[in-house]
Amino acid sequence: MKFLCPSCERLLELSSFRIEGSALVVRCGACGEESKADGSSGTAASSPSVIRVAKAASSLGRAVPPTWDLFGVPPGFCPKCIAPRPANAQVCPQCGLSFDSIEEGGYRPPEEVAAIWSELASHWDESQAHDHFLKAAFALGELAAAGRLYRLRLAQAPADLLAARGRDEVLRLATVGSPVFNKEPADVQRVLRWQHVALGAFVLLIVAVLVILVGQFARRAP
């Protein structure tokens, strides 16, 4: 989903936003300007595109209900992969789990991930909190557990935009398979610069060795 920033007039992906009451506050990733729109009244302090985003967000189940079970699997879903569980099925068609061998609490995430997920629940409507959770899960090597938790939330609230974003980001990070996403562009450039320097030094070393060998052969020649 995209929106038109009223400050810099750039069309950008909706990636950083928060909820303030019934209003949606969107931050432009290019200039940092914030735009506020009220989805219930249809009024906004910015562009019509932000109004449309606010109206769409009004039914997305952003806030976590007080009674939300953070780790409970809803009926009709596989407790392991959270795929829909066909009626009368004995085995999950998605992950192959035998439903006869289910252990109570056997698929609860590790304590570190569970603690961070519980903290995220209290700040669910803040995209920055989701970024923190994803980075922590990546550092712990628990992207699979993070993805399962986001799928669990989607099983309970299929229209939750932040849960869908988190699930997709887990897939992206798993595909990348590198901590580069944690680095700022300047850090990446610095790493590449050092790689180029190391490559240049290696090439010079090879050239020097070849020069020495050629000189030795020349002296030995009659």
Order of alpha helices (4+ residues) and beta strands (2+ residues): beta-beta-beta-beta-beta-alpha-alpha-alpha-alpha-alpha-alpha
